[in-house]
Amino acid sequence: MIAIIGAMEQEVEALRQRMRSVERKTISKVSISSGILADHEVILMKSGVGKGEAAMATTILLEHFPISAIINIGTAGGLHEAQQVLDVVISKQVVQHDFDTTAIDGESGKGLYFNADAHLIALCEETIASGAYQTWVGQVASGDRFVAGKDCLQSLLQAYPQAMCAEMEAGAIAQVAAHYQIPFVVIRSLSDVAANPDSHMDFPVYVEQASKRSAAFCEAIVAQL
């Protein structure tokens, strides 16, 4: 069974509208919908915002359902000037950028890293590229902070220059998936681009559009599984 996880109601509702035979339930205060997407049985879960909520919800999910793969969908903030709102980022790797024990461990204590599943990455690339969308494949920076402002952006990129986007849940979802040995991939549609003056801080405007695009990509990928 495939699990699809989004943080916010806009993100999961955009995908729920594409599902049929939907049944909604709440387990330990976590909102979960089961149903059919692209002729596959799926579980759709709203994790809540931030790594703590995401870790708790993903653990509850994996303890209650026989999940074979996780797709984390939704929105993210772009980090590079060449990016545009509604571009797509596919995770090759996820890093928890706010994990830092360098004071006692040195450089090895900077960041927690988790690699996405190679097969899922390839499937995402093939499916999304066929739609001629601008796609970025690489590192997703995850932390309990909305990246906004020049200083915040520069600090993040100085520490993690390979990061393609920033968001607040994928690092926890990836860590829980790794613990349970469940393959995962992250697909995010950019709702704002901090480095691009034309789209900086446009999150409230574009979040609904980005959520719908992310949901469309997810449906196309599930159809290929």
C-alpha positions in Angstrom: 0.0 0.0 0.0 1.3 3.4 -0.9 1.3 6.2 1.6 1.1 9.9 0.5 1.8 12.5 3.1 1.2 16.2 3.0 1.6 18.8 5.8 -1.3 21.2 5.2 -5.0 20.8 4.4 -4.5 22.5 1.0 -1.9 19.9 0.1 -3.9 16.8 1.0 -7.3 18.2 -0.2 -5.9 18.8 -3.7 -5.0 15.1 -3.9 -8.1 13.8 -2.0 -10.2 15.4 -4.8 -8.5 13.1 -7.3 -9.3 10.0 -5.3 -12.4 7.8 -5.3 -14.0 5.6 -2.7 -12.6 7.8 0.0 -13.0 6.9 3.6 -11.8 9.4 6.2 -10.8 8.5 9.8 -8.8 9.9 12.6 -6.2 7.8 14.5 -4.6 9.4 17.6 -5.7 12.8 16.3 -4.0 12.2 12.9 -6.3 12.7 9.8 -6.0 9.8 7.4 -8.0 9.1 4.2 -8.0 5.7 2.4 -9.2 5.3 -1.2 -8.3 4.7 -4.8 -5.9 6.8 -6.8 -5.0 5.9 -10.4 -6.4 2.4 -9.7 -4.1 1.9 -6.7 -5.1 1.6 -3.1 -3.5 4.5 -1.2 -3.4 6.1 2.2 -3.4 9.9 2.3 -2.3 11.5 5.6 -2.1 15.1 6.8 1.0 15.2 9.0 0.7 18.7 10.3 3.5 21.3 10.0 7.0 20.8 11.3 9.3 17.9 12.0 7.8 17.0 15.4 4.2 16.7 14.0 5.5 14.8 10.9 7.6 12.3 12.8 4.7 11.5 15.2 2.1 11.2 12.4 4.4 9.1 10.2 5.1 6.7 13.0 1.4 6.3 13.8 0.8 5.7 10.1 3.4 3.0 9.8 2.3 1.3 13.0 -1.3 1.0 11.7 -1.0 0.2 7.9 1.1 -2.1 5.7 2.9 0.6 3.8 5.3 -0.3 1.0 6.4 3.2 -0.1 6.0 6.8 1.0 5.5 9.8 -1.3 5.8 13.1 0.5 4.0 15.8 -1.5 3.2 19.5 -1.1 4.9 22.8 -1.4 8.4 24.2 -0.6 10.4 27.3 -0.9 13.0 27.6 -3.7 16.5 28.7 -2.8 18.0 29.7 -6.2 17.5 32.7 -8.4 17.1 30.6 -11.5 14.0 28.9 -10.0 10.5 30.0 -10.6 7.3 29.5 -8.6 5.6 26.2 -9.5 8.9 24.6 -10.5 9.2 21.0 -9.2 11.8 19.6 -6.9 12.4 15.8 -6.6 14.5 14.6 -3.6 17.7 12.8 -4.2 18.5 13.3 -0.6 16.9 15.0 2.4 18.9 16.8 5.1 17.7 18.1 8.5 19.5 21.4 8.3 18.7 22.4 11.8 20.3 19.3 13.4 23.6 20.6 14.8 25.9 18.9 17.4 29.1 20.4 16.0 30.0 21.8 19.4 30.7 18.3 20.6 31.0 16.2 17.4 32.7 18.6 15.0 31.7 18.7 11.3 30.2 15.2 11.5 27.5 16.6 13.8 26.1 19.0 11.1 22.9 17.8 9.6 21.1 14.4 9.4 21.1 12.9 5.9 18.6 10.4 4.3 18.7 9.2 0.7 15.5 8.8 -1.3 14.8 5.6 -3.1 16.6 5.4 -6.4 13.7 3.6 -8.2 11.1 6.2 -7.0 13.4 9.0 -8.0 13.8 7.6 -11.5 10.0 7.1 -11.8 9.4 10.7 -10.7 11.9 12.1 -13.1 10.5 10.1 -16.0 6.9 11.0 -15.2 7.3 14.7 -14.4 9.8 15.3 -17.3 7.2 14.1 -19.8 5.1 17.2 -18.8 7.9 19.6 -19.8 7.9 21.2 -16.3 11.1 22.8 -15.0 12.4 20.1 -12.6 15.2 20.2 -10.1 16.6 16.9 -8.6 18.8 17.1 -5.6 18.9 17.8 -1.9 15.8 19.0 0.1 16.7 21.0 3.2 14.2 20.3 6.0 14.0 22.2 9.3 11.6 23.8 11.8 12.0 27.3 10.2 10.3 29.0 7.3 13.2 30.3 5.2 12.5 34.0 4.5 14.8 36.9 4.2 18.3 37.3 2.7 20.2 36.5 5.9 18.3 33.3 6.5 18.7 32.2 2.9 22.5 32.9 2.8 23.0 31.1 6.1 21.2 28.0 4.8 23.0 27.9 1.5 26.4 28.5 3.1 25.9 25.4 5.2 24.1 23.4 2.5 25.0 24.7 -0.9 23.5 21.7 -2.7 20.0 22.3 -1.3 17.4 22.9 -4.0 14.5 23.9 -1.7 13.5 24.3 1.9 10.5 22.9 3.8 9.6 21.7 7.3 8.5 18.0 7.3 10.5 15.8 4.8 13.5 15.4 7.2 11.3 13.8 9.8 9.3 11.7 7.4 12.6 10.5 5.8 14.0 9.6 9.3 11.0 7.6 10.3 10.9 5.9 6.9 14.6 4.9 7.2 13.9 3.5 10.7 11.1 1.3 9.3 13.0 0.5 6.1 10.3 2.0 3.9 11.4 3.5 0.5 10.5 7.2 0.1 10.7 10.1 -2.2 9.8 13.8 -1.8 8.0 15.8 -4.6 7.5 19.5 -3.9 6.1 22.3 -6.1 7.6 25.6 -5.3 5.2 28.1 -3.8 7.8 30.9 -3.3 11.5 31.5 -4.2 13.4 33.4 -1.6 16.3 34.2 -4.0 14.0 35.5 -6.8 12.8 39.0 -6.1 9.8 38.4 -8.4 8.4 35.6 -6.2 9.8 36.2 -2.8 7.2 35.7 0.0 4.4 34.8 -2.4 3.5 31.7 -0.4 -0.1 32.7 0.4 -0.7 33.5 -3.2 0.7 30.3 -4.8 0.2 27.6 -2.1 -3.1 26.5 -3.6 -1.7 26.3 -7.2 1.5 24.6 -6.0 -0.6 22.0 -4.0 -2.7 21.2 -7.1 0.3 20.8 -9.3 2.0 18.6 -6.7 -1.2 16.4 -6.5 -1.3 16.0 -10.2 2.3 14.8 -10.3 1.6 12.4 -7.5 -1.3 10.9 -9.3 0.7 10.4 -12.5 3.5 8.7 -10.5 1.2 6.4 -8.6 -0.3 5.3 -11.9 3.1 4.0 -12.9 3.8 2.0 -9.7 
